[in-house]
Amino acid sequence: MLNLQRTQNKFLEENRMDLWQIILILMLPLMMLVFGLFARMGLPKKVNWFAGYRTSLACKNQDTWAFAHRYWGRLMIVLSFFLIALAIGGIILITRDTLTLEPALFAGVTGIATVVAVILSIIPTEIALRKEFDKNGERRQ
């Protein structure tokens, strides 16, 4: 009986997820949420090539800059909630031993999904910019 209890304790110790692994898995989706909230609030305020959503059309003038940040920020917030839910679901499945995946590998998958989401968010943002503005940054009538 004592040997069985030691085996169970060893199994639980090997399969539990440490706090640093949970933080690692949630870090990028949470950063994406923060960046989305900042962009939605209109930060950075002025057009620049150092921080913010920076494409040639978004940087044409203050109007395109503000529009791009509002749109992209809203998109980042929605995508980050989806990725946070995915991460929390994975954490629950891993800790319950339903999903047989190493936490570090799952953190990598979550990170890659976040990077892909950020890159793909450029497409709808640029489409919205082109619908709202002409190539010179003037609003369409």
N, C-alpha and C positions, 0 to 999 in steps of 0.2 A: 504494500500500500504506500509506504514511504517513497519507494522508487518511482511509482506512478505519479505522485505529487511533484517530485523533482522534475520529471519529464514534462509535466504540464507547465510548471513554472518556467522551465527553460524555453518551451515552445512560445509562451506568452511574451517572454523577454525578447526573443528573436523576431517576433512578428508584430510587435507594437511599433507605432510610428513615433519618433521623437519630435519634440516641439520644433527643433530647427528644421526638420523635414517638412512639417506643416507650413512653417513660415516660408521656406523655399518654394513650395508649391503655390502658395497664395501671393507671393511677392509681386510677380509681374502683372497678374490681373488687377491687383490692388493699385499698382503704380499706374496702370492704364486708366483706372477709374479716376485717380487723382489728376492725371493730365487732362482727361476729359472734362472734369469739373473746372479746372483752371481755364481751359480753352473756352468752355461755355460761358465763363465769367468775363471773357474778353482779354485774357492774359496771354501773351504780352500785349500791351496796349498799342504799341507803335510797330509799324512794319519794320522788320529787320531780317537779316539772313543768319541769325545765330540761334534763335529760339522760337518755337511755335510751329504751326503748319506752314511750311515754306515750299511753295511751287511758284513758277513764274507768274501764273495768273493770280494766285493768292497775294503775291507781293506787288501787284501793279499799283495799288493805292490803298488808302485807309478803308474804303468801302469794301473792296474785295477781301481785304485782310480780316475785317470784322465778320463778314458773311462766312468766310471759310472756317474761321474759328468757332463760330456758333454752330455751324452744320457739323463739322468734324468732331467737336466736343460732344454734341448730342449722340453722334454715332459711337464714339468711344465709350460713353457711359452705358449705352445699350449693350454693346459687345462685351464690355467688362463684366456686366452682371451675368451674362451668359457664361463667360469663362470662369467667373467666381463660382457659379453654381456647378459647373463641370468639375472644378477643382475640389469643392467641398464634397460632391458626390463621389469622386475618386478617393478622397481621404476616408470617407465613411466605408466604402467598399474594401479598401485596403486594410483598414483597422479591423473590420469584421471578418477578414480573410476570405471575402467573397471574390475579390479581384486579386489574382496571384500575379502581382507586378511589384517590382522593387520600387520603393518610394522615390529613390533618386531618378529612376527611369521615368516614373510618372511626372516628376518635376520637370524633366526634360521635355516630355510630350506637352505638358501645360505651357512651358516656355515657348516651344516652337509654335503651338497654336496661337499664343498671344502675339508673337512676332508676325505670323501670317495674317492675323486679323488686322493688325496695324497697317501692314503693307497693302492689304486688299481694301482697306478703308479709303485709300487714296482715290480709287476708281469712282465710287458714288459721289465723293466730295468734288472731284474735278468735273463730273457730269453736271452736278448741281451748279457749280460755278459757271460753267459754259452756258447753261440754260438761263442764268440770271444776268450774266455779263458778256459783252462782246470781247474780242481779242485785245482790245485796248483798255479793258477794265471799266468801260461805261455800261451802266445798266441798260438792259434791253427794254424796249417800250412795249 
